């Protein structure tokens, strides 16, 4: 999903205002290098990634979908 420049600027503003005040959790199935598909302005994309990664914790869960694994587990439990 593409986010126009105005939307990306608003998101950057929110992230900037929350910095060092409150936590922000962001989940994505795209690596940071792929975020240019969403944030089409490369400089703004880099600024957003920089803002959210500075002094943050990045948790990579792997390539398997948690939701898909849970659905399969439920299905297996119901058919087993």
N, C-alpha and C positions, 0 to 999 in steps of 0.2 A: 504494500500500500504506500503510495507516494504521499508525502506531506509537503504542501507548498511552502514557499519561503516564509510567508507570514506565520504559518502554523509552527514551523521549525523555530522561528525567532521567539514566538511565545513560549514554546517548550524550553528553550534555552534560558529565557527570563525566569521561568518558574524554577528551573534547576539552580540558577544563580541565587535566587532569593532564599532557597532552602538550604543552600550550602552552609555547612557547619551549624545549622540550627536543628534540622530534623533529618531523619533517614529517608532515603528514596530506594525503593526496590524496583528494578526493571527486569523483565524477563523477555528474552528474544530467542527465536530459533535460528537467527542469522548471526554469523560472526561479525565483529566490528568492521571488517573489510567489506562486508556486504551491505552495510548501512547506507552506502551512497545510493542504493536503490530507493530508500525511503527519504533520506535527506539529500536531495539532488544537488544542492550547493555544496561542493567539496570543502570549502573553508568552514561553512557553518556546521557541516557534518563532523569535521575534525574538532571544532570547538565544543560540540555537544559530547562527543566521545571523551575528550580531554576533561570536561567538567564532571562527567559522571564517574570517570575512573580515578581521578585524583583523590588520594587518601581513601579509596573505596576498597571493598572486597569483591573480587570477581569469583563466582562459583560456576565452574563448568560441570555440567551434569552428564556430558557425553552426547552422542548423536541419537540415542534411543529416546523416543517420546515417553515421558512418564505417563501421560494420559492413555496412550496406546497400550502400554504394559499393564496398567490397571484394568483397562477394558478386557484385555486378553485373560488376565488372572480371574476376573469375575466370570467370564464366559467359561473358562476351564473349570472353575469351581461349580458352576451350575450344570455343566454337562458331565462332570466326573462322577 
